[in-house]
Amino acid sequence: MSISVRTRLWAGLASGVLVVGTSLAAIAGSAQAASNPGSLEKVPTGTLAPALRGASAFGTTPSSTPEQVSFILKERNLSQLESAVTGGLTHFDSVSQFAGTYGQTSTVVSALRSYLGSFGITTTVYPGNVDVSASGTAKQFDKALAVTQKNYHVPAQHGSNGYAVRAQTVYSATGAPELPSSIAQYVLAVLGLTNYAPFVSHAEHVNGAVHASSSSSGDQPGDYLPSDFAAQYGLDPLYKSADGAGETIGIVTLAALDPGAPQYFWQNVANVPNTGRTVTVDNVDGGPGAPSDASGSGETDLDVEQSGGLAPGANVIVYQAPNTDPGFIDAFFSAASRNTVDTLSTSWGESETYVSGSVAAGTETAAYEAAFDEAFLELDAQGQSVFDAAGDAGAYDASDDIGTTNLAVDTPADSPYATASGGTTTPLIATFTGPDGSATVTVANQRAWGWDYLWSALAAVNGQTYAQSAEANIGGGGGGFSVFEPEPSYQRLVSGTSDYHGVRYLTPTDYQEVDPNFIEPTEWNVTSTPPLVSGGGSGRAVPDVSADADPVSGYLLYEPSFVAIGQPALQGDWGGTSFIGPQFNGSTAVIDSYLGHRIGLWNPSLYALAAGPNSPVTPLNQVGTGNDNLFYTGNPGQLYNAATGLGVPDLAKFARDLAQR
């Protein structure tokens, strides 16, 4: 018996702080500036095809190729905004209030639109005055941005559990774009000069685990429903007076929802009351195309099933966008600029190491990640709660995308302006069968999710060595310390966010140049008797709070797209932190309706309450094997550890504590 893993790369965020000056120079004569090459200035962009391993050009992009490009403007008064959000807001802005204080001025926006319009490019401005979405042809963008675009073959990008990013044929600029300096000084990033799609779903699945134990609900581990999450993490008491009625849940995703999937799941699988609420699909930038398992529709299905299953009264809006840089960023700004959803989650991203490799190759800068931070800041300022899954490769997030074996965290979960949702394993007894027999594993108490507890059993049933089993089954809740984002002020309220204990099952080795000018380890030395190590961490610590994400103690998923590939639509043993972000998202809709108002970003309140005498979160602080995410383990006597963050929540207590603040 072996574990089948579907991995996900998640959308891109991990940046240092960018401070924008508050005095703006008048902009004039922007169209004329393009005629003077000396006045052009390079502008940051996303990853371009020339930086991708094995990419090969095969011709110039046809001039008539339609393209969608997003121009992300620098937010004004940024330091003020960051401090207000991380300190905890007591008043939330409307979209117009945000635009007036933090969005760019109408003068800047008009100058950019006029300049692009002079090349025949049409533009739409999101109301927050931060995102300008542009449509045109390759020829028009080449002229406006002083770039050359070529077509590229990009081979599949290898991760530790297989080819995590599919092979693609794409167009891409060969270098960074340029704009007149009078405009460039206000542009944070230009996204969309390639249609390369690096993001795939990050749900995890195990095949054939036979469970011998059940929860108090009667549901088996691996077949859990939203109601099991509600019982496990204290949401049930709130249902006496609140079910999310009057609230709206948002999902940002890069794959199409299977029509009718959540409604079928709620009615026929999860026994969720029919309240007459709506599920609306918003196709951002034209949408991601038809539903399919290969594109990640199962991710979108589970996001809606889980979030809506926990908040029966809440409406749901699915912002589904093309699997591209501009599609992903525009989906967030769509949710922010409409300000309809009260709480939002996403389950897509990539490792910080993937971003670092692109930066080293000279095709990406920290401004790329800061663009997503800006979207989160607008959501936060408007009181819209934001959640993101922390990753499914334990402490070694980069093993899933760039294929390196260094410690790494995921982005955008590393953003200080979103709640990073980590993973645990809940109690279970499961038997696995393979060609060499059967083996049983037991987890007696809730622990950090790390698949080291399976390695010996799977080695025995599959005729593998312990090392082979370990390297084939890298799974666990994402966690660690960001190399991009600084430690936010709210994390300084608790102990343990700047130091760690770890168990060294896996020692990185075999350092190679994995991207131009970028050297990282690509192999591990494996031991079954890991030493306990300790050290100091710097930067934003991930995750913030955790819940059951292990597929072995996981959930049912209903995905109609399974049928097209010869599989049943309803399957058990699904998990990943992809479940936890939507679960906290749906829980927030219930909490909002209980309190009668939005609560916004969880983190400032959650950390402050955790530092108090009666915390609504319980740390998982056992040290050593049996409570780790393949490296990080508990911090005895401290409130935080990088395996599970602050720990696991009592959601009703959290809501009641918020009512007293």
C-alpha positions in Angstrom: 0.0 0.0 0.0 1.4 3.4 -0.9 0.1 6.9 -0.4 -1.1 8.8 -3.5 -0.4 12.5 -3.1 -1.8 15.4 -5.1 0.3 18.4 -4.3 -0.4 22.1 -4.8 1.8 25.1 -5.5 0.2 28.2 -4.1 -0.1 31.6 -5.4 2.7 34.0 -4.9 3.4 36.2 -1.9 6.4 36.8 0.3 7.7 40.3 0.5 9.5 42.8 2.4 7.8 46.1 3.3 7.7 48.7 0.6 7.1 52.3 1.8 5.5 54.7 -0.6 6.2 58.4 -0.3 3.2 60.5 0.6 4.0 63.5 -1.7 3.1 62.8 -5.3 4.6 64.6 -8.3 2.2 65.9 -10.9 2.1 63.7 -14.0 1.8 65.2 -17.4 2.8 64.5 -21.0 2.9 60.7 -20.3 2.3 59.7 -23.9 5.0 62.0 -25.2 7.4 60.5 -22.6 7.3 57.1 -24.5 9.0 58.7 -27.5 12.1 59.4 -25.4 13.8 56.1 -24.5 15.9 57.8 -21.9 12.9 58.5 -19.8 11.8 54.8 -19.6 12.2 52.9 -16.3 12.1 49.2 -15.6 9.1 48.0 -13.5 9.0 44.8 -11.4 7.1 41.8 -12.9 6.4 38.2 -12.1 8.3 35.0 -13.1 9.0 34.9 -16.8 9.6 31.8 -18.9 13.4 32.4 -19.4 13.9 31.7 -15.7 12.1 28.4 -15.7 14.2 25.2 -15.8 14.4 23.7 -19.2 12.4 26.4 -21.0 13.2 26.8 -24.7 12.1 29.6 -27.0 10.7 28.6 -30.5 9.6 31.8 -32.1 8.1 35.2 -31.6 4.7 35.5 -30.1 2.1 36.4 -32.8 1.3 40.1 -32.7 -2.5 39.5 -32.5 -2.3 37.2 -29.4 -4.8 38.6 -26.8 -3.3 39.3 -23.4 -4.6 40.3 -20.0 -2.1 42.4 -17.9 -2.6 43.8 -14.4 -0.8 47.0 -13.3 -0.6 47.1 -9.5 -0.1 50.6 -8.1 1.7 51.4 -4.9 -0.6 52.1 -2.0 -0.3 55.5 -0.3 0.3 55.9 3.4 1.4 52.3 3.5 3.2 52.3 6.8 0.1 53.8 8.4 -2.0 51.1 6.9 0.3 48.2 7.9 0.5 49.4 11.5 -3.3 49.8 11.7 -4.0 46.3 10.4 -1.4 44.5 12.4 -2.3 46.5 15.5 -6.0 45.5 15.2 -8.7 47.6 13.7 -11.8 48.8 15.5 -13.2 50.7 12.5 -13.4 49.4 9.0 -13.3 51.4 5.8 -15.7 51.4 2.9 -14.1 50.9 -0.6 -14.3 54.7 -1.3 -12.7 55.5 2.1 -9.9 53.0 1.4 -9.4 54.5 -2.1 -9.3 58.0 -0.7 -6.7 57.3 1.9 -4.6 54.4 0.6 -5.4 54.0 -3.2 -3.5 55.9 -5.8 -4.8 59.4 -6.8 -7.0 59.8 -9.8 -4.2 61.8 -11.5 -1.9 58.7 -11.4 -4.6 56.4 -12.5 -5.6 58.6 -15.4 -2.0 59.0 -16.5 -1.5 55.3 -16.7 -4.8 54.7 -18.5 -4.1 57.5 -21.0 -0.6 56.1 -21.7 -1.8 52.6 -22.3 -4.8 53.9 -24.3 -2.4 55.6 -26.7 -1.3 52.1 -27.8 -4.9 50.9 -28.2 -5.0 49.0 -24.8 -8.2 49.1 -22.9 -8.3 49.4 -19.1 -10.6 48.8 -16.2 -9.8 50.2 -12.7 -10.8 48.4 -9.6 -12.6 50.9 -7.2 -9.8 50.7 -4.6 -7.5 52.5 -7.1 -4.7 49.9 -6.7 -5.3 47.5 -9.6 -5.6 48.5 -13.2 -6.6 45.6 -15.4 -5.6 46.0 -19.1 -6.6 44.1 -22.2 -4.7 44.2 -25.5 -2.6 42.3 -28.0 1.0 41.1 -27.7 2.0 43.8 -30.2 0.3 46.5 -28.2 1.9 45.5 -25.0 5.3 45.0 -26.6 5.2 48.6 -27.8 3.8 50.1 -24.6 6.1 48.3 -22.3 9.3 48.1 -24.5 9.4 44.3 -24.3 9.8 41.4 -26.7 7.6 38.3 -26.3 8.5 34.8 -27.5 6.8 31.4 -27.3 8.4 28.8 -25.0 8.1 25.1 -24.3 8.4 24.7 -20.5 8.9 21.1 -19.3 7.1 19.8 -16.2 8.7 21.1 -13.0 9.6 18.3 -10.7 8.6 18.2 -7.0 9.4 15.6 -4.3 6.1 13.7 -4.9 6.2 13.8 -8.8 5.7 16.4 -11.4 3.9 19.1 -9.5 3.6 21.6 -12.4 2.6 20.3 -15.8 4.5 20.9 -19.0 3.2 23.9 -20.9 3.6 25.9 -24.1 3.4 29.6 -23.3 4.2 33.1 -24.4 6.5 35.3 -22.2 8.4 38.5 -22.3 12.1 38.0 -22.4 12.8 40.7 -19.8 11.3 43.2 -17.4 8.8 45.8 -18.8 9.5 49.5 -18.9 7.2 52.5 -18.4 7.8 56.3 -18.5 9.5 57.2 -15.3 6.7 59.7 -14.5 4.3 56.7 -14.3 6.8 53.9 -13.3 7.4 55.5 -9.9 3.8 54.7 -8.8 3.7 51.2 -10.3 4.5 48.4 -7.8 4.4 45.5 -10.4 3.2 44.6 -13.8 1.7 41.0 -13.9 0.7 39.0 -16.9 3.5 39.2 -19.4 3.4 35.4 -19.6 0.5 33.0 -19.4 2.6 30.4 -17.6 0.4 28.6 -15.0 2.5 27.4 -12.0 -0.4 26.9 -9.6 -2.1 23.5 -9.0 -4.4 22.2 -6.4 -3.0 21.4 -3.0 -5.3 18.7 -1.7 -3.9 15.5 -0.3 -5.3 12.0 -0.6 -4.5 8.5 0.8 -5.6 5.3 -0.8 -7.0 2.4 1.1 -6.5 3.2 4.7 -8.8 0.9 6.8 -9.8 2.6 10.0 -10.6 0.7 13.2 -11.6 3.7 15.3 -14.3 6.3 15.1 -15.0 9.8 16.6 -17.7 10.5 19.1 -19.9 11.6 16.2 -19.8 8.1 14.7 -18.0 9.2 11.6 -14.8 7.4 10.8 -11.5 9.3 10.4 -11.1 9.8 6.7 -14.8 10.2 6.3 -15.3 13.4 8.4 -17.8 16.0 7.5 -18.0 19.7 8.4 -20.1 18.8 11.4 -17.1 16.8 12.8 -14.9 19.9 12.5 -17.6 22.0 14.2 -17.8 19.5 17.1 -14.0 19.0 17.4 -13.2 22.8 17.4 -16.0 24.2 19.5 -18.2 25.8 16.9 -21.4 23.9 17.8 -22.5 26.1 20.7 -22.8 29.1 18.4 -25.4 27.3 16.2 -27.9 27.9 19.0 -28.2 31.5 17.8 -26.2 31.9 14.6 -25.7 29.9 11.4 -24.1 32.6 9.2 -27.3 34.1 8.0 -26.8 37.6 6.6 -23.1 36.8 5.9 -21.3 36.1 2.6 -18.3 33.8 2.2 -15.8 34.3 -0.5 -13.6 31.7 -2.2 -10.6 32.7 -4.4 -9.7 29.9 -6.8 -8.0 29.1 -10.1 -10.2 26.2 -11.2 -13.9 26.1 -12.1 -16.5 24.9 -9.6 -18.3 21.7 -10.6 -21.9 23.0 -11.0 -24.2 21.7 -8.3 -21.4 19.9 -6.4 -21.7 21.8 -3.1 -25.4 21.7 -3.1 -25.4 17.9 -3.6 -22.7 17.5 -0.9 -24.7 19.6 1.6 -28.0 17.9 1.0 -27.0 14.2 0.4 -23.7 13.8 2.2 -23.3 16.3 5.0 -27.0 16.8 6.0 -26.7 20.5 6.0 -30.0 22.4 6.4 -31.4 24.0 3.3 -31.7 27.7 4.1 -32.2 29.0 0.6 -28.8 30.6 0.5 -27.1 31.2 -2.8 -23.8 30.0 -4.4 -22.7 32.5 -7.1 -19.8 32.1 -9.5 -17.9 35.3 -10.5 -15.6 34.6 -13.5 -12.7 37.0 -13.0 -10.8 37.9 -16.2 -13.0 35.5 -18.2 -12.7 32.6 -15.7 -10.5 29.5 -15.7 -12.3 27.4 -18.3 -14.4 24.2 -17.9 -14.3 22.2 -14.7 -11.9 19.2 -14.7 -10.0 17.2 -12.2 -6.7 18.0 -13.9 -7.2 21.8 -13.5 -8.0 21.5 -9.8 -11.8 21.6 -9.7 -11.7 19.3 -6.7 -10.0 22.1 -4.8 -12.8 24.6 -5.6 -15.5 22.0 -4.8 -14.0 21.3 -1.4 -13.5 24.9 -0.6 -17.2 25.6 -1.1 -18.4 22.4 0.4 -16.4 22.9 3.6 -16.9 26.6 4.1 -20.6 26.6 3.3 -21.2 23.4 5.2 -20.1 25.1 8.4 -22.3 28.2 7.8 -25.6 27.0 6.4 -27.1 30.4 6.3 -24.3 32.2 4.5 -24.3 33.0 0.8 -21.1 32.0 -1.1 -19.3 33.8 -3.9 -16.7 31.9 -5.9 -14.1 34.2 -7.5 -12.7 31.8 -10.1 -9.9 33.2 -12.3 -7.5 32.0 -14.9 -4.4 30.2 -13.6 -2.1 33.2 -14.2 -0.5 36.0 -12.2 -3.0 38.6 -13.3 -5.9 36.2 -12.8 -5.0 35.4 -9.3 -4.3 39.0 -8.2 -7.4 40.3 -9.9 -9.5 37.7 -8.0 -8.4 39.2 -4.7 -9.0 42.8 -5.8 -12.4 41.8 -7.2 -13.4 40.6 -3.7 -11.9 43.7 -2.1 -13.3 46.2 -4.5 -16.9 44.8 -4.3 -16.6 44.5 -0.6 -19.5 42.0 -0.6 -17.9 39.0 1.1 -17.4 39.2 4.8 -14.7 36.5 5.0 -12.5 35.0 2.3 -10.1 32.1 1.8 -7.8 30.7 -0.8 -5.9 27.4 -1.1 -3.4 28.1 -3.9 0.3 29.3 -3.7 3.9 28.4 -4.0 7.0 28.1 -1.8 9.1 31.1 -0.8 12.1 29.2 -2.3 10.3 29.1 -5.7 10.0 32.9 -5.4 13.6 33.3 -4.2 14.9 31.3 -7.3 13.1 33.6 -9.6 14.5 36.7 -7.8 18.0 35.2 -8.1 17.4 34.6 -11.8 16.6 38.3 -12.2 13.0 37.8 -13.5 11.1 38.6 -10.3 11.4 41.0 -7.4 10.0 41.3 -3.9 7.5 43.7 -5.4 5.7 40.8 -7.0 4.9 39.4 -3.5 4.1 42.8 -2.2 1.4 43.1 -4.8 -0.6 40.4 -3.0 0.1 41.9 0.4 -1.5 45.0 -0.9 -4.7 43.1 -1.9 -4.8 41.5 1.6 -4.3 44.9 3.2 -7.3 46.3 1.4 -9.4 43.3 2.5 -8.2 43.7 6.1 -8.9 47.5 6.1 -12.5 46.8 5.1 -13.0 44.1 7.8 -12.9 41.2 5.4 -11.3 38.2 7.2 -8.6 36.4 5.1 -7.4 32.8 5.4 -4.8 30.8 3.5 -3.6 27.2 3.8 -0.1 26.9 5.1 1.1 24.1 2.9 1.2 20.3 2.9 4.9 19.4 2.8 5.6 20.1 6.4 8.6 22.2 7.1 9.9 21.5 3.5 7.4 23.4 1.4 9.8 23.8 -1.5 10.0 20.1 -2.0 6.6 20.3 -3.6 7.4 22.8 -6.4 11.0 23.7 -7.0 12.1 20.2 -5.7 14.6 21.5 -3.2 15.0 20.1 0.3 15.6 23.2 2.4 13.4 24.4 5.2 10.7 26.7 3.6 7.3 28.1 4.2 4.5 28.8 1.7 3.2 32.0 0.2 0.8 33.7 0.5 0.3 32.1 3.9 3.5 33.9 5.0 1.7 37.3 4.6 1.2 39.0 8.0 -2.1 40.2 6.6 -3.7 36.8 6.3 -4.4 34.0 8.8 -2.1 31.0 8.0 -4.0 27.8 8.6 -1.9 24.9 9.7 -2.5 21.1 10.0 -2.9 18.5 12.7 -3.7 14.8 12.9 -6.5 13.7 15.2 -6.7 10.4 17.0 -6.9 7.3 14.7 -6.1 3.7 14.2 -5.6 2.8 10.6 -4.3 -0.3 8.8 -2.4 -0.2 5.5 -1.9 -3.2 3.2 0.7 -3.7 0.5 2.5 -6.4 -1.4 4.5 -7.4 1.8 1.6 -7.5 4.2 -0.3 -5.2 6.5 0.7 -2.7 9.2 -1.3 -0.7 11.7 -0.6 2.8 12.8 -2.0 4.5 15.9 -2.2 8.2 16.8 -3.5 8.4 20.4 -3.7 12.2 20.8 -4.1 15.2 18.5 -0.6 16.1 17.2 1.0 18.2 14.5 0.5 16.7 11.1 3.7 15.0 10.0 3.7 11.7 8.1 6.8 10.4 9.9 4.4 8.4 11.9 3.6 6.4 8.7 7.1 5.8 7.4 8.0 2.6 9.2 4.6 1.0 8.5 4.6 1.9 4.8 8.2 0.7 4.4 7.2 -2.7 5.9 4.2 -3.2 3.6 5.9 -2.0 0.4 9.3 -3.7 0.8 11.0 -0.3 1.1 13.8 1.0 3.3 12.8 3.5 5.9 14.6 6.2 3.8 12.8 5.3 0.7 9.4 5.4 2.5 10.3 8.8 4.0 11.3 10.5 0.8 8.2 9.1 -1.0 5.8 10.4 1.6 6.7 14.0 2.5 3.5 15.2 4.0 2.6 17.5 6.9 1.3 20.9 7.9 3.3 23.8 6.6 5.2 25.8 9.1 8.4 27.7 9.8 9.9 31.2 9.5 9.6 33.5 6.5 12.7 34.7 4.7 10.8 37.6 3.2 8.2 38.9 5.7 9.3 40.5 8.9 7.7 39.4 12.2 4.4 41.3 12.7 3.8 43.2 15.9 1.0 40.9 17.0 3.4 37.9 17.1 5.6 39.7 19.6 2.7 39.4 22.1 3.4 35.7 22.6 6.4 33.6 23.4 7.9 31.1 21.0 7.7 33.0 17.7 11.4 33.6 17.5 12.8 30.3 18.6 12.2 26.6 17.9 12.8 23.0 18.7 13.1 20.5 15.8 13.6 16.8 15.1 16.1 16.2 12.4 14.6 13.2 10.5 15.8 14.8 7.2 19.1 16.6 6.8 19.4 18.6 3.6 22.3 17.6 1.3 23.6 17.7 -2.3 23.6 21.4 -3.0 23.2 22.4 -6.6 22.4 25.4 -8.8 18.7 24.8 -9.2 18.0 28.2 -10.9 20.5 30.6 -12.4 22.6 32.0 -9.6 20.6 30.1 -7.0 22.0 27.1 -5.0 19.9 24.9 -2.7 20.0 21.3 -1.4 18.2 18.7 -3.5 18.5 15.5 -1.4 18.1 14.4 2.2 20.1 12.2 4.6 17.3 10.2 6.5 17.4 8.8 10.0 14.7 7.0 12.0 16.3 8.1 15.3 16.3 11.9 14.8 18.2 14.2 17.2 16.4 17.0 18.9 17.8 20.4 17.9 16.9 24.0 18.8 17.6 27.4 17.4 16.3 30.9 16.7 13.9 31.9 14.0 13.4 35.4 12.4 10.7 36.7 10.2 7.0 36.1 10.2 6.3 32.7 11.9 3.8 30.4 10.1 1.2 29.1 10.8 -1.1 31.0 13.1 -3.6 28.4 14.2 -4.3 24.8 13.1 -6.9 22.0 12.8 -7.1 18.5 11.4 -5.7 18.4 7.9 -4.2 14.9 7.7 -5.9 12.8 5.0 -5.6 9.7 7.2 -7.8 11.4 9.7 -9.4 13.5 7.0 -12.6 14.2 5.1 -15.1 13.2 2.4 -14.9 15.1 -0.9 -17.6 15.2 -3.5 -16.1 16.0 -6.9 -18.2 15.2 -10.1 -15.1 15.7 -12.2 -13.7 12.5 -10.8 -16.2 10.6 -12.9 -14.6 11.7 -16.1 -11.3 10.0 -15.1 -13.0 6.8 -14.0 -13.3 7.4 -10.3 -16.3 7.7 -8.0 -17.5 11.2 -7.4 -17.6 10.8 -3.6 -14.3 9.8 -1.9 -12.9 9.6 1.6 -9.4 10.1 3.0 -9.0 13.6 1.6 -7.2 16.3 3.5 -4.5 19.0 3.3 -4.4 22.4 4.8 -6.6 23.3 1.8 -9.5 22.1 4.0 -8.5 24.3 7.0 -8.6 27.7 5.4 -12.2 27.2 4.1 -13.2 25.7 7.4 -12.0 28.8 9.3 -13.6 30.9 6.6 -17.0 29.3 7.2 -16.5 29.5 10.9 -16.0 33.2 10.6 -19.3 33.7 8.9 -20.9 32.0 11.9 -18.9 34.1 14.4 -19.8 37.3 12.4 -23.5 36.5 12.5 -23.2 35.6 16.2 -21.6 39.0 17.0 -23.6 41.0 14.5 -20.6 42.5 12.7 -17.4 41.6 10.9 -14.4 40.7 12.9 -11.8 41.2 10.2 -8.3 39.8 10.3 -8.1 37.2 13.1 -4.5 37.6 14.0 -4.2 40.7 16.2 -7.1 39.6 18.4 -6.2 35.9 18.4 -2.6 36.6 19.5 -3.7 39.1 22.2 -6.2 36.6 23.6 -3.6 33.8 23.5 -1.3 35.9 25.6 -4.1 36.4 28.2 -5.1 34.3 31.2 -7.8 32.2 29.5 -6.7 31.6 25.9 -9.2 30.4 23.2 -6.4 28.3 21.7 -4.7 25.2 23.1 -1.0 24.8 22.3 0.3 21.4 21.1 3.6 21.5 22.9 4.8 17.9 23.2 8.5 17.8 22.2 10.0 15.4 19.8 8.8 12.6 17.6 5.0 12.2 17.7 4.3 16.0 17.5 6.2 17.5 14.5 5.7 18.7 10.9 8.7 16.7 9.8 11.0 19.2 11.6 9.5 21.7 13.9 8.0 20.4 17.2 6.6 21.8 20.4 8.0 24.7 22.5 7.5 23.6 26.1 6.3 26.5 28.3 5.8 28.8 25.4 2.6 29.8 23.6 3.7 29.3 20.0 5.5 26.6 17.9 6.2 26.5 14.2 4.5 23.1 13.8 1.0 24.2 14.8 1.2 27.9 15.6 -0.8 28.9 18.6 -2.4 25.5 18.5 -6.0 24.4 18.0 -9.0 26.8 18.7 -12.2 26.7 20.7 -14.2 28.7 18.2 -17.1 29.5 20.5 -14.8 30.7 23.2 -13.0 32.9 20.6 -16.3 34.4 19.6 -17.4 35.1 23.2 -14.0 36.6 24.0 -14.3 38.9 20.9 -17.7 40.0 22.2 -16.0 41.2 25.4 -13.3 43.2 23.6 
